[in-house]
């Protein structure tokens, strides 16, 4: 058996190589975001395709009104998490915790908005998944987005808990930024969902 | 990067109990062990899917046969298709990617080792969920057990009305679960290739294997996710009473076709790009020449990736989509033959003037070149909508499809098994038995799939349970079925060769083929940490540079 070649290092004419590959966390989350975007694309296409094809009521125009306040809450949470990561990068952990708490609160308010809208639709307007195509597509698309908000909130709460135990330090700013990218994605998807459901769909 | 090696139990195998070994394999996050697990898992399902194919072919061997009941026949072709695509070819390709990519790019593991283990076990559970349907899916009404809706599960068939019991639910859940695994692996492959390349390995100096798998992973992300979305919709329909695919409530059956084929066609390229990757590594080594036209190969790969996202509806010409859509999909489908043709010419140019060594791996790759050419040509025939209207859903469609999956993908896959077996096991396989495998499988393949075109042209539909005598289909079906037994014999010879060589083979050494990529620079099998020192590379063939310091490649690239 010949001697393994890895006994000698493969250093050919030694050049100083400035070798800085990108961070795997960022690349990983971008790939995940691409996959999630594909899933949302299919749901959005289905929603657009089925607009106006319901055979019975209630129709979107009768029961939907744009949730402007909750939308503002969710979109501002993108801003607050941006401030959170910037402060953590600067090493100010206490103000990081404050911004993070504000982000979680804004996300929770948005979820409350979705929940109350669903409650009204189901118990007042009698719209469920089985009622008509509008119900099927509406609850699927908004529900898929709401599910992503919940996942994001769970992750943010874990970071919050770790911060309270003093485990989040400046050197982990990169990881929190990766999570913030996911949160930005959830917010960006809401812009699409809002446009499709409350603007085009009505 | 170099500090991320994982702890590994010292190599005192043999003295450890079976439970310890099992525990080690189940809890492993090492990319090589996970790669081997993927491969072993896929080989088990290859046997299962192969037996299903044999049942289908015995049923069709002569007219008015009743080897199995019509219900069982439907289950067999559904399970055969689903098993082979999702639980044989994808896992085995992921296995090779997992095993080889970190070694080829000079890394110590994948980017996310625990995600890697998670992905494998999701895929594994997906296969188990699918086959659990045999005992779990009966449900009420004496409904059937295994799924019987065909591997693309067209819409009205999958509704509660037509698919009683839980067989379709098991099909949906199996694909959903294994889809999560596939996307996880794809993310891992991308992050590994982008972030963990060793110093000096710029994108233009990566082995083509890494390039092709990078594009493959991108396609998995963009193609498998729509399938996941469609499966969620199907679950909403079946469990929550939704109407996505319910035509009674205004839903559309055609939109399921679109969603499925938006996954389904790029999926073909997900499967074939790794096959190209194997060929792009094996052909140069056994031609003793560097790959011809590396930048063009990369460009063609990326072009295939892009175009493959816009050809899905050529599976739906018979639906009647209208002239504009038909024209678009005819043109895009024909366009994809261009980058693919460029690749074939580049492989031929690599062999041209080379010192060819017809080892078993090379034999499989040369057969691949010609078979893939035929598959591509029949593909162009079927891409013409008027031709397709005649032959859609006939046996003629089944033949070119298997020409790609078996003639191109499985052939290069066997080549890859023979090429990297010495690296993975540390032992040499038997070249004589390998060639016996090649010839048996080669003859069987051509008996089956060459002659399968003809009953299709004579009007035999696909998926029929049996047929009338005297339509000119009888002899062809007999020949097709005989070929299957040659293929089965070839696969048994292959498995015997693997097992025998693993226990009795001669030691292979670290570099039996005098090859050029980094995986051959470390021991066979590689240690847990892969490389004692993270290598630095200067060209596409780092080992050539090391072996020929007087004439290194980087002078010319």
Interface residues (C-beta under 8 A of the other chain):
Chain A: X1 X2 X4 X5 X6 X7 X8 X9 X10 X11 X12 X13 X17 X19 X21 X22 X23 X24 X27 X28 X31 X32 X34 X35 X36 X38 X39 X40 X41 X42 X43 X46 X49 X50 X53 X54 X55 X129 X130 X132 X133 X136 X137 X140 X144
Chain B: X1 X111 X112 X115 X183 X186 X187 X188 X190 X191 X192 X194 X195 X196 X197 X199 X200 X217 X218 X221 X222 X223 X224 X225 X226 X228 X229 X230 X232 X233 X236 X237 X240 X241 X242 X243 X244 X249 X250 X251 X252 X255 X259 X262 X507 X509 X510 X511 X518 X520 X521 X522 X523 X531 X532 X533 X535 X536 X537 X538 X542 X543 X545 X546 X549 X552 X554
